[in-house]
Amino acid sequence: MHISELDTPALVIDLDIMERNLRRMSEYAASHGIRLRPHTKTHKIPALGRLQLDLGAAGLTVAKVSEAEVMLASGVEDLLIAYPLYGPKKWPRVAEVAKKTRLTVSVDSYEVAEPLIPTGVEFLIEMDAGLGRVGVRPEEVVPLAKRIGTNVRGLAFYPGHLKSNDPAGLLQVSNLVQQVLREAAAAGIEFELVSGGSTPTMWQSHLVQGMNEMRPGTYIFNDRNTIASGACGPEDCAASILCTVVSTSVDDQMIIDGGSKTFTSDQTAAGGYGEVLGSPEAFFFKMNEEHGYIKRNGAKFKVGDRARVLMNHVCVSVNMEERIYGVRGEEVVETWEVAGRGKLQ
Ligand SMILES: Cc1ncc(COP(=O)(O)O)c(C=O)c1O
């Protein structure tokens, strides 16, 4: 099918760019002796998890037990739930997933770990590396590992506070990791895995000494946030939303058929809710649910024209789509159901 035959709005993936992103990351990780365990929150599609594994990933990451259930279809043999999940409805589901694959859960309290111990899962102790979201302080890692006492596989952290690929922040993270590893060694504890990483910092991951696993997610597609971080260029962005211009009745403005149910309200340093590819003068300044407001600033669009818009935060957009489309040039060659969308529990 030609791309012009797709109904809009449609989230399209340039497969050549996506595959290049995946290969580059696999090569980078391998060249630094770091295991790659991509976070699948960005695509939520088992076939893409499979592709990541086939291209060298050692395992996959999810945030929810429901996402873990979906991602089993990728055939993953080493799955991480990088989230301190808690709840009596969740524990039996975790146990079921753990029967089907090697399952590890990141925890930052004994309360989260204790009910999971009978399920046979393994644990990573989550340390706060500066984001201030979850994670114990570095000096609390070893005491928590000792208290859990069983199946502790290693250390996890997420440098989500670092929005650029500036090495200074990562060197601070490296110091924290070193501190924990020294304390673990002194206590006779050996951490098999030291798992961190993110997309903004992806090419500097080797600066974190002792980190032997990285979990970038957004890198598969990239987005305007990744460009703003300096970790990729516009040519590395694989995902965009194909929209139709549905109204030009207001002077020098156009309305596209994607609004806040398609794009994210996240803002980037570059401003606006997305970038109209090929028309840098156009400015995507406002959204209602079904309407995207674009100041044309002279850009020539008429009703019925199509625009491809690069989004600020691709993970959120994918989560709103039932299916997304893979294109090579102008040909639509793949349609994927977003099996992990809306899996909140
Ligand atoms: C715990 C954890 N690990 C890894 C990632 C992947 O981050 P990124 O999309 O920046 O690569 C996330 C993203 O939210 C995360 O929360």
The ligand as a Gaussian input file, in Angstrom:
#p B3LYP/6-31G(d) Opt

LIG

0 1
 C       13.268000       2.736000      34.829000
 C       13.468000       3.181000      33.422000
 N       14.475000       2.645000      32.700000
 C       14.684000       3.006000      31.412000
 C       13.892000       3.955000      30.791000
 C       14.168000       4.337000      29.366000
 O       14.400000       5.700000      29.246000
 P       14.614000       6.409000      27.825000
 O       13.322000       6.357000      27.119000
 O       15.103000       7.756000      28.133000
 O       15.635000       5.625000      27.104000
 C       12.846000       4.542000      31.529000
 C       11.992000       5.564000      30.910000
 O       11.074000       6.094000      31.453000
 C       12.632000       4.146000      32.867000
 O       11.647000       4.687000      33.597000

